[in-house]
Amino acid sequence: MYDGKPYYFNTSVLKVWSYKILRYGLILGLTYLYYICWQWNKVVGILLAILFAYCVGGVISLVVHYLIYAFTSPKIVAGNPQVLENKIPEDVMVVFFRPIFAKSNPEMDTLLTSMELDINNNRSAGGDQKYLVIDNTRDLNVREYTRKRIHQLQEKYGQDKVFYLHRNHKCDFFKKVGILHDAIMLIYEGWTRPKTYTSEKWAQATAGTRNPDEPIWDEIIGDVKALGIEDSVEDILKGKDVKVTKSSNFKIAVVCDADNFWQEQEFLKIASKVLNPDNEGFVIYQPSIEIVNPRENRFIYLTYLARRMYEFEPIARWRLFGFSPFYGKGVFNLPQYVDQVIKTEWLNPLKAASHDFQEALRAWCVLCEDAFIYERTFSNKLSELKRAAQWGWGDLETVRQFLFKKFQPGRKAHLFVLLRGLITCLVYDVWLVLSVILWQTHLMVPRHPVLLWVTLTTVVILSIIVPKFLAPWVDRKKKRLFSHNLQEFDKPCAVILKQGVYELVISNLIHKLDLIYKPWAFVQNLIKQIQNKPFVWKTGAMGELETQNMSPLQVYRALWPAPVIGVVILGLIFNGWISNFIAFVLLPYYSSFLLGPYFIWYTARGFENK
């Protein structure tokens, strides 16, 4: 029974400390072995040992999280059995929000197609379901196209089920988060004009977009009385106070990106958890996320395999800490979300590009191991790099704001996960370059060569064997708590071996490019944030449109620093500046720099035999 305390109070302190002791003990042990294997200046040795410890920490985390995942049972948030058996009560209003800033008709079409899938797939879930597209586009052609499509959907499903809300450009505040909050508060409390972020404290952040006298909405399509709003659309558009009648019934809000949709019965599982009185302290419910199009092309399939190989890590942290980060697509306990996130003005509009995890720092988020939502993913590596640079901006904002503040263990652990994602490639680059230079110039010489190679080989083997072979094998044995036709869990060991080798070879050829582009993106983001430059957001769809159907030459041009660095390394090797042994050690790196752009083009192509 929920006792009024957050879920982390049920996490064993002994388990958390045992986890920390094991993890840090292994890191320190390997670092000590690495340090004593070299003959070098102590200052240089300590510097490289610190860099090595940070790099090897990621591998140790993989191993420890794998052990937790393999030897623990799923941590299930209990659902309300009556809801699971009898569906969501008809008087409970469930609103599916789709915030978007569409710049093209295909972007909007993707959203509306996914929304229609949700309407059909959730018919049997019960409840008073509403589907809202909340938009801020300034493109008149996109807006007209959206109107036509909304009217078509309303003809099929009713004006009391499908809605379109367009926000006044004078209230263009906080992008997708702001428009989501404004839509929630219109339905929940009848807000038609800004009532949050209106104080002088936020004057710089809002830049005049939170004028409390300015109507928020300039177009609404749909029967607003079905949302519990007694007054007319005209009253809302004029910014008049309106009365709401379904506030007490509005218990569940669902937020999705344009490409997300639920398989039949999956949303009902989470709704039953929200409507379980024992879960009153939980605010955000994060489903597992599954790729809907794994066989669309080679890169997407590679991404699918990688997710299958590494997805045990967040699950292990959830089982240990009882906390999950929020990934921007999930379900809210609406009254709690309003009280803890919206009305507290928890998010800083100038520093919340990664608003989803920042929301989870305030409102407790739980992982639903037994339910999932579909999404599409990047169609090529170049699109992923562009998107990662944007996500990196938000993660950097989050780390800079919160890393040194006090949080519960699960939240704190994920802050360090974000930090690792930001700086690991940079730290690894510095360690690798310094090691090559010092070794080549004999400023560091192996003292115990056998122990050195055993240590380094062990680290490399663990980083490969655990995620690429052992994790899929455990999934085959233990299975997951949900099923769909795209899972591919029941694979023979021979297939696991084949897929592991394929992912290892191809991913190393293209993902080693992260060592060049991610540090550069991090440095650029850091400089711009220090200079207080504004963040320029591009949608994932725009990144896809910019990088699709590129020729090999275009990919090489876009990624020109990588082949240049590869050629420089080859030149140093051929001119004898780098020994043959070190050239062999560096082979995976300059091979990726030279061939990676080609394989990015190659993996972006569809399968020849479908």
JOWO-V704217 format. One record per residue. RES is the residue in one letter. SS is DSSP state (~ for helix, > for strand, _ for the rest). NEAR is the number of other ideal C-beta (glycine too) atoms within 12 Angstrom. D_FIRST is the distance of its C-alpha to the first C-alpha in whole Angstrom. Layout:
res = {RES	RES}
ss = {SS	SS}
near = {NEAR	NEAR}
d_first = {D_FIRST	D_FIRST}
This chain:
res = {M	Y	D	G	K	P	Y	Y	F	N	T	S	V	L	K	V	W	S	Y	K	I	L	R	Y	G	L	I	L	G	L	T	Y	L	Y	Y	I	C	W	Q	W	N	K	V	V	G	I	L	L	A	I	L	F	A	Y	C	V	G	G	V	I	S	L	V	V	H	Y	L	I	Y	A	F	T	S	P	K	I	V	A	G	N	P	Q	V	L	E	N	K	I	P	E	D	V	M	V	V	F	F	R	P	I	F	A	K	S	N	P	E	M	D	T	L	L	T	S	M	E	L	D	I	N	N	N	R	S	A	G	G	D	Q	K	Y	L	V	I	D	N	T	R	D	L	N	V	R	E	Y	T	R	K	R	I	H	Q	L	Q	E	K	Y	G	Q	D	K	V	F	Y	L	H	R	N	H	K	C	D	F	F	K	K	V	G	I	L	H	D	A	I	M	L	I	Y	E	G	W	T	R	P	K	T	Y	T	S	E	K	W	A	Q	A	T	A	G	T	R	N	P	D	E	P	I	W	D	E	I	I	G	D	V	K	A	L	G	I	E	D	S	V	E	D	I	L	K	G	K	D	V	K	V	T	K	S	S	N	F	K	I	A	V	V	C	D	A	D	N	F	W	Q	E	Q	E	F	L	K	I	A	S	K	V	L	N	P	D	N	E	G	F	V	I	Y	Q	P	S	I	E	I	V	N	P	R	E	N	R	F	I	Y	L	T	Y	L	A	R	R	M	Y	E	F	E	P	I	A	R	W	R	L	F	G	F	S	P	F	Y	G	K	G	V	F	N	L	P	Q	Y	V	D	Q	V	I	K	T	E	W	L	N	P	L	K	A	A	S	H	D	F	Q	E	A	L	R	A	W	C	V	L	C	E	D	A	F	I	Y	E	R	T	F	S	N	K	L	S	E	L	K	R	A	A	Q	W	G	W	G	D	L	E	T	V	R	Q	F	L	F	K	K	F	Q	P	G	R	K	A	H	L	F	V	L	L	R	G	L	I	T	C	L	V	Y	D	V	W	L	V	L	S	V	I	L	W	Q	T	H	L	M	V	P	R	H	P	V	L	L	W	V	T	L	T	T	V	V	I	L	S	I	I	V	P	K	F	L	A	P	W	V	D	R	K	K	K	R	L	F	S	H	N	L	Q	E	F	D	K	P	C	A	V	I	L	K	Q	G	V	Y	E	L	V	I	S	N	L	I	H	K	L	D	L	I	Y	K	P	W	A	F	V	Q	N	L	I	K	Q	I	Q	N	K	P	F	V	W	K	T	G	A	M	G	E	L	E	T	Q	N	M	S	P	L	Q	V	Y	R	A	L	W	P	A	P	V	I	G	V	V	I	L	G	L	I	F	N	G	W	I	S	N	F	I	A	F	V	L	L	P	Y	Y	S	S	F	L	L	G	P	Y	F	I	W	Y	T	A	R	G	F	E	N	K}
ss = {_	_	_	_	_	_	~	~	~	~	_	_	~	~	~	~	~	~	~	~	~	~	~	~	~	~	~	~	~	~	~	~	~	~	~	~	_	>	>	>	_	~	~	~	~	~	~	~	~	~	~	~	~	~	~	~	~	~	~	~	~	~	~	~	~	~	~	~	~	~	_	_	_	_	_	_	_	_	_	_	~	~	~	~	~	~	_	>	>	>	>	>	>	>	>	>	>	>	>	>	_	_	_	_	~	~	~	~	~	~	~	~	~	~	~	~	~	~	~	~	~	_	~	~	~	>	>	>	>	>	>	>	>	>	>	_	_	_	_	~	~	~	~	~	~	~	~	~	~	~	~	~	~	~	~	~	~	_	_	_	_	>	>	>	>	>	>	_	~	~	~	_	_	_	~	~	~	~	~	~	~	~	~	~	~	~	~	~	~	_	_	_	>	_	_	_	_	_	_	~	~	~	~	~	~	~	_	_	_	_	_	_	_	_	>	_	>	>	>	>	>	_	_	~	~	~	~	_	>	_	_	_	~	~	~	~	~	_	_	_	_	_	_	>	_	_	_	_	_	>	>	>	>	>	>	_	_	_	_	_	>	_	_	_	_	~	~	~	~	~	~	~	~	~	_	_	~	~	~	_	_	_	_	>	>	>	>	>	>	>	>	_	_	_	_	_	_	~	~	~	~	~	~	~	~	~	~	~	~	~	_	~	~	~	~	~	~	~	~	~	~	_	_	_	_	_	_	_	_	>	>	>	>	~	~	~	~	~	~	~	~	~	_	_	_	_	_	_	_	_	_	_	_	_	~	~	~	~	~	~	~	~	_	_	>	>	>	>	>	>	>	>	>	>	>	_	_	_	_	_	~	~	~	~	~	~	~	~	~	~	~	~	~	~	~	~	~	~	~	~	~	~	_	_	_	_	_	_	~	~	~	~	~	~	~	~	~	~	~	~	~	~	~	~	~	~	~	~	~	~	~	~	~	~	~	~	~	~	~	~	_	_	_	>	>	>	_	_	~	~	~	~	~	~	~	~	~	~	~	~	~	~	~	~	~	~	~	~	~	~	~	~	~	~	~	~	~	~	_	_	_	_	_	_	_	_	_	_	_	_	_	_	~	~	~	~	~	~	~	~	~	~	~	~	~	~	~	~	~	~	~	_	_	~	~	~	~	~	~	~	~	~	~	~	~	~	~	~	~	~	_	_	_	_	_	_	_	_	_	~	~	~	~	~	~	~	~	_	_	_	_	~	~	~	~	~	~	~	_	~	~	~	~	~	~	~	~	~	~	~	~	~	~	~	_	_	_	_	_	~	~	~	~	~	~	_	~	~	~	~	~	~	~	~	~	~	~	~	~	~	~	~	~	_	_	_	_	_	_	_}
near = {12	18	11	10	16	30	34	28	19	27	27	17	16	11	22	26	16	18	30	24	16	22	32	20	18	27	29	22	21	34	31	21	27	36	30	19	27	33	20	26	16	13	13	24	27	18	24	34	30	23	29	37	29	28	34	38	32	33	35	33	38	33	33	32	36	34	27	32	38	24	16	23	13	23	29	24	39	25	29	27	14	16	31	24	13	19	26	36	22	15	17	31	38	43	42	44	45	46	39	44	38	37	27	25	25	22	33	34	26	33	45	38	26	32	43	28	30	41	31	22	26	38	21	20	37	27	33	29	39	44	45	44	50	46	45	40	34	18	21	14	16	29	30	19	27	38	26	20	30	38	21	19	33	26	13	18	27	19	24	20	32	36	42	43	43	41	41	32	23	23	39	29	34	36	32	37	37	35	36	46	45	44	47	41	36	46	44	38	31	30	34	39	30	36	28	34	36	24	15	10	15	25	16	18	26	28	18	20	30	34	22	21	18	27	31	44	42	28	29	39	30	35	21	35	24	28	40	28	39	20	24	17	29	18	23	39	26	21	27	22	19	34	21	28	22	29	25	15	27	38	35	44	43	46	40	40	33	38	36	41	37	44	31	22	25	36	46	38	38	47	46	38	40	43	38	28	19	21	31	24	29	41	39	46	47	39	41	38	36	35	34	28	24	30	22	27	32	30	41	32	31	41	37	34	38	33	32	36	34	29	33	38	35	31	37	38	36	36	33	39	40	31	42	42	38	39	29	36	39	46	47	46	37	41	26	31	40	30	21	27	37	37	23	20	26	28	40	28	32	28	28	38	36	38	40	35	39	37	35	43	38	32	40	40	45	42	44	42	33	29	40	37	40	33	33	31	33	37	38	39	44	38	36	35	36	32	30	31	33	27	34	39	35	35	40	37	33	39	33	27	27	30	25	12	16	11	26	27	27	37	36	26	35	39	33	30	31	34	27	29	31	35	32	29	31	30	30	29	27	24	30	28	23	25	32	28	20	27	28	24	18	15	20	29	19	23	17	18	17	13	20	26	19	18	28	27	18	24	31	20	21	27	29	26	26	34	38	34	31	30	38	40	30	29	30	24	18	21	17	29	25	30	19	24	14	23	26	26	26	18	22	14	16	13	20	30	19	18	32	30	19	23	34	28	24	30	36	29	35	42	33	37	43	35	36	32	37	34	29	25	32	34	22	22	33	24	15	21	27	13	10	13	14	17	27	16	26	24	32	35	32	24	28	33	23	24	30	25	19	27	18	23	14	21	33	27	17	27	38	21	22	39	29	19	28	33	18	21	30	22	16	21	25	14	12	12	18	26	18	14	16	26	24	14	23	31	23	28	35	35	25	34	36	28	30	41	38	30	34	43	32	26	38	35	24	20	18	9	5	9}
d_first = {0	4	6	9	11	12	11	14	13	12	15	17	20	22	22	23	26	27	27	29	31	32	33	35	37	38	39	41	42	44	45	47	48	49	51	53	54	56	59	59	59	56	55	56	54	51	51	50	48	46	46	46	42	41	42	41	38	37	38	36	33	33	34	31	29	30	29	26	26	28	26	22	20	19	16	14	12	11	12	13	15	17	18	19	21	22	22	21	22	26	25	23	25	25	28	29	31	34	35	39	42	44	48	49	49	47	44	43	44	42	39	40	40	37	36	37	36	32	34	35	32	29	31	29	26	26	25	28	29	31	33	34	37	37	41	43	46	49	51	53	53	49	48	51	50	46	47	49	46	44	46	46	42	42	45	43	40	40	41	37	35	37	38	40	40	42	42	45	47	47	43	43	40	38	39	36	33	35	36	32	31	34	33	30	31	33	31	28	30	34	35	39	40	38	36	35	37	39	40	43	40	40	44	45	42	42	46	47	44	42	44	42	45	45	44	41	42	46	45	42	43	41	40	38	37	35	33	33	36	38	41	43	43	46	44	42	45	47	43	43	40	38	36	33	31	28	26	23	23	24	20	21	24	25	28	30	34	37	36	33	32	29	30	29	26	24	23	22	19	18	18	16	13	14	14	10	9	5	8	10	11	13	16	19	18	21	22	25	28	31	35	36	40	40	44	45	47	47	45	42	42	43	40	38	39	38	34	34	35	33	30	28	28	26	23	24	23	20	19	20	19	16	18	21	24	24	27	28	27	24	22	20	18	21	20	18	21	24	22	22	25	27	28	28	30	29	31	35	37	39	37	35	36	33	31	28	27	28	25	23	24	22	20	17	18	16	19	18	20	20	22	25	28	32	34	37	39	42	45	47	46	48	46	43	45	46	42	41	43	41	38	39	40	37	35	38	37	33	34	37	35	32	32	33	30	27	24	21	22	22	23	26	27	27	30	32	31	33	36	36	37	39	42	41	44	46	46	47	50	51	50	52	55	56	55	58	60	60	60	63	65	64	63	60	61	59	59	58	58	56	53	53	53	51	48	49	49	46	44	45	45	41	41	42	41	37	36	39	39	37	34	35	36	32	31	34	32	28	28	26	23	25	29	32	36	36	34	37	34	36	39	42	42	46	44	42	45	47	44	43	47	47	45	46	49	49	46	48	51	49	46	48	50	46	48	51	49	45	47	49	47	45	48	49	45	45	49	48	45	47	50	47	48	46	44	46	43	44	42	42	44	47	46	47	50	51	51	51	55	56	59	59	62	59	56	59	60	56	55	59	58	56	60	62	60	60	64	64	62	65	68	67	66	70	72	70	68	65	66	65	62	60	61	60	57	57	57	54	54	57	57	54	56	59	57	54	55	57	53	51	54	54	50	50	52	51	51	55	54	51}
